């Protein structure tokens, strides 16, 4: 059993501690310098894949919805004018089936965004955790981080379940009423960390996720708002003007998706652009939620793993001041930490950021 696997009865009560939002955001910004480029690459590649799935799976359904939508509107207008009007079998089928088909298609299309976000978390938090924590069992490379969620049959099935079921459930919550979608994200966001970092499988991942979020509703909602909900609002407000600016309008989309004038190439570009502009703003999510998870895990489990790298490397290196004695006429000295040659006026190493207090003999 690996050292970072936590064998703990998740039904036990946990001790109280303070979850510092300041520490979470500061440490996240430090980590972001090392993770933002790979994260953006993952978002781009995942968007390429999901845009293709959208094209293959949902094009027919969305085309049908557009065709039925005009007829459904006419039926509604007709019944509003004459409630006793008797619909033909064909019109009655459209009237009964259109709302259900519209809802299912919207939920499926809304799930695509979370088909990017959840895999992004799965394949990146292992490496992010290794950058943040000195844990020998954590993935040391991005390749190992990508493969970890699928390195066994049961783990792969658990990962697939979280991605598929989680994406559909979140989308359903937002489609029916916004608050259920928020609660689903809040309740399940640490299930992925439980799978990757605690190495849980099956339903234990869900129990683990619920264990970690318990007692931190207000603070985790703040983090969700900053990292997920505000980006979603920005996308909602600016996506249509942006799409129209680059010529990808809804009128063009209806032309490209029409069976008689279908253009699969432009449909793919349209799908990719929408998904990429939606997901690109989620670049902070893997970092900020891994940092939050580490803080909560330390507090609830009594720091079962080594200290954070930011504690042992960054903080000690920046705050510990080394006293150095030099001759009064000495113009240079070597940093005792990294060997960098520095002028005697230096109080901080340019290379390793070590602080000095010089005393003249």
GILIN-V620335 format. One record per residue. RES is the residue in three letters. PHI is phi in degrees with one decimal (NA if undefined). Layout:
# GILIN-V620335
RES:PHI / RES:PHI
This chain:
# GILIN-V620335
UNK:NA / UNK:-69.5 / UNK:-68.3 / UNK:-84.7 / UNK:-77.4 / UNK:-97.9 / UNK:-96.3 / UNK:-140.8 / UNK:-74.1 / UNK:-70.3 / UNK:-88.2 / UNK:-69.8 / UNK:-75.2 / UNK:-110.9 / UNK:-76.3 / UNK:-86.8 / UNK:-159.3 / UNK:-98.6 / UNK:-93.4 / UNK:-84.2 / UNK:-66.4 / UNK:-60.2 / UNK:-63.2 / UNK:-59.3 / UNK:-71.5 / UNK:-66.2 / UNK:-65.8 / UNK:-64.3 / UNK:-65.7 / UNK:-64.4 / UNK:-68.4 / UNK:-59.9 / UNK:-60.9 / UNK:-94.4 / UNK:-116.7 / UNK:-64.9 / UNK:-66.1 / UNK:-59.6 / UNK:-62.0 / UNK:-65.6 / UNK:-64.1 / UNK:-60.7 / UNK:-60.3 / UNK:-62.5 / UNK:-66.9 / UNK:-63.6 / UNK:-65.9 / UNK:-57.5 / UNK:-69.2 / UNK:-68.2 / UNK:-63.6 / UNK:-67.2 / UNK:-62.9 / UNK:-59.5 / UNK:-64.9 / UNK:-75.0 / UNK:-97.0 / UNK:-102.1 / UNK:-58.0 / UNK:-62.9 / UNK:-65.1 / UNK:-69.5 / UNK:-64.6 / UNK:-63.9 / UNK:-60.4 / UNK:-64.3 / UNK:-67.3 / UNK:-71.3 / UNK:-59.4 / UNK:-64.8 / UNK:-66.1 / UNK:-63.4 / UNK:-62.6 / UNK:-65.1 / UNK:-64.9 / UNK:-62.0 / UNK:-63.8 / UNK:-64.8 / UNK:-71.9 / UNK:-69.4 / UNK:-80.2 / UNK:-139.6 / UNK:-59.0 / UNK:-91.2 / UNK:-64.9 / UNK:-94.5 / UNK:-79.8 / UNK:-69.9 / UNK:-59.1 / UNK:-65.4 / UNK:-67.4 / UNK:-65.1 / UNK:-64.0 / UNK:-63.3 / UNK:-62.9 / UNK:-82.0 / UNK:-92.9 / UNK:-59.8 / UNK:-58.5 / UNK:-66.8 / UNK:-63.9 / UNK:-62.5 / UNK:-65.5 / UNK:-62.9 / UNK:-65.5 / UNK:-65.5 / UNK:-63.7 / UNK:-63.0 / UNK:-69.7 / UNK:-66.3 / UNK:-67.9 / UNK:-60.2 / UNK:-60.5 / UNK:-80.7 / UNK:-70.4 / UNK:-95.7 / UNK:-64.9 / UNK:-66.9 / UNK:-61.7 / UNK:-57.7 / UNK:-63.3 / UNK:-60.5 / UNK:-87.5 / UNK:-111.8 / UNK:-71.1 / UNK:-62.2 / UNK:-67.6 / UNK:-60.4 / UNK:-61.7 / UNK:-68.5 / UNK:-72.7 / UNK:-94.8 / UNK:-126.5 / UNK:-85.8 / UNK:-127.2 / UNK:-62.4 / UNK:-84.9 / UNK:-73.6 / UNK:-57.3 / UNK:-90.0 / UNK:-133.4 / UNK:-66.2 / UNK:-62.5 / UNK:-65.3 / UNK:-64.6 / UNK:-66.7 / UNK:-82.8 / UNK:-58.4 / UNK:-66.5 / UNK:-128.5 / UNK:-84.0 / UNK:-153.1 / UNK:-60.5 / UNK:-67.3 / UNK:-66.1 / UNK:-63.9 / UNK:-64.5 / UNK:-63.0 / UNK:-61.9 / UNK:-63.0 / UNK:-62.7 / UNK:-62.7 / UNK:-65.7 / UNK:-71.6 / UNK:-65.6 / UNK:-62.8 / UNK:-62.7 / UNK:-66.1 / UNK:-65.8 / UNK:-63.7 / UNK:-62.0 / UNK:-62.8 / UNK:-60.6 / UNK:-72.3 / UNK:-72.7 / UNK:-74.7 / UNK:-162.9 / UNK:-59.7 / UNK:-58.6 / UNK:-57.5 / UNK:-63.1 / UNK:-63.5 / UNK:-66.4 / UNK:-65.3 / UNK:-62.6 / UNK:-59.9 / UNK:-70.8 / UNK:-106.7 / UNK:-61.5 / UNK:-92.1 / UNK:-62.8 / UNK:-66.8 / UNK:-66.2 / UNK:-62.6 / UNK:-69.1 / UNK:-81.7 / UNK:-89.6 / UNK:-83.5 / UNK:59.2 / UNK:-80.4 / UNK:-140.3 / UNK:62.3 / UNK:-68.7 / UNK:-62.4 / UNK:-65.5 / UNK:-67.8 / UNK:-60.9 / UNK:-63.1 / UNK:-62.0 / UNK:-65.5 / UNK:-60.4 / UNK:-74.8 / UNK:-84.0 / UNK:-60.5 / UNK:92.9 / UNK:-128.3 / UNK:-57.4 / UNK:-61.2 / UNK:-71.2 / UNK:-70.0 / UNK:-65.8 / UNK:-61.5 / UNK:-64.5 / UNK:-60.1 / UNK:-61.1 / UNK:-70.8 / UNK:-92.7 / UNK:-123.3 / UNK:-71.8 / UNK:-65.1 / UNK:-57.2 / UNK:-65.5 / UNK:-66.4 / UNK:-60.0 / UNK:-61.9 / UNK:-62.6 / UNK:-78.3 / UNK:-111.9 / UNK:-67.9 / UNK:-60.6 / UNK:-59.1 / UNK:-66.4 / UNK:-62.2 / UNK:-67.3 / UNK:-62.9 / UNK:-97.0 / UNK:87.0 / UNK:-102.3 / UNK:-89.0 / UNK:-65.7 / UNK:-64.2 / UNK:-64.9 / UNK:-61.1 / UNK:-64.0 / UNK:-71.6 / UNK:-69.2 / UNK:-90.2 / UNK:-62.7 / UNK:-55.2 / UNK:-80.7 / UNK:-127.2 / UNK:-63.0 / UNK:-127.4 / UNK:-65.6 / UNK:-62.6 / UNK:-69.3 / UNK:-62.0 / UNK:-63.7 / UNK:-60.7 / UNK:-62.1 / UNK:-61.5 / UNK:-62.3 / UNK:-63.0 / UNK:-61.3 / UNK:-65.6 / UNK:-68.9 / UNK:-67.8 / UNK:-75.1 / UNK:-92.1 / UNK:-61.5 / UNK:-80.6 / UNK:-91.2 / UNK:-62.7 / UNK:-85.1 / UNK:-58.7 / UNK:-59.6 / UNK:-70.9 / UNK:-67.2 / UNK:-80.8 / UNK:-71.9 / UNK:-63.3 / UNK:-62.7 / UNK:-60.9 / UNK:-61.4 / UNK:-62.6 / UNK:-66.1 / UNK:-61.9 / UNK:-59.2 / UNK:-70.1 / UNK:-79.0 / UNK:-106.3 / UNK:72.4 / UNK:51.7 / UNK:-75.7 / UNK:-120.1 / UNK:-60.3 / UNK:-67.1 / UNK:-64.9 / UNK:-63.3 / UNK:-65.8 / UNK:-72.7 / UNK:-81.5 / UNK:-107.9 / UNK:-69.2 / UNK:-68.8 / UNK:-63.3 / UNK:-68.0 / UNK:-84.9 / UNK:-96.3 / UNK:-76.8 / UNK:-101.4 / UNK:-94.4 / UNK:-87.9 / UNK:-124.3 / UNK:-98.9 / UNK:-135.8 / UNK:-71.6 / UNK:-61.9 / UNK:-94.4 / UNK:-77.2 / UNK:-94.2 / UNK:-139.2 / UNK:-150.2 / UNK:-99.2 / UNK:-63.3 / UNK:-69.0 / UNK:-87.9 / UNK:-128.0 / UNK:85.6 / UNK:-63.4 / UNK:-78.7 / UNK:-128.0 / UNK:-71.2 / UNK:-67.5 / UNK:-83.5 / UNK:-72.3 / UNK:-122.0 / UNK:-153.4 / UNK:-73.5 / UNK:-68.1 / UNK:-89.2 / UNK:-106.0 / UNK:70.3 / UNK:-67.6 / UNK:-92.7 / UNK:-129.9 / UNK:-127.8 / UNK:-86.5 / UNK:-123.2 / UNK:-93.6 / UNK:-75.1
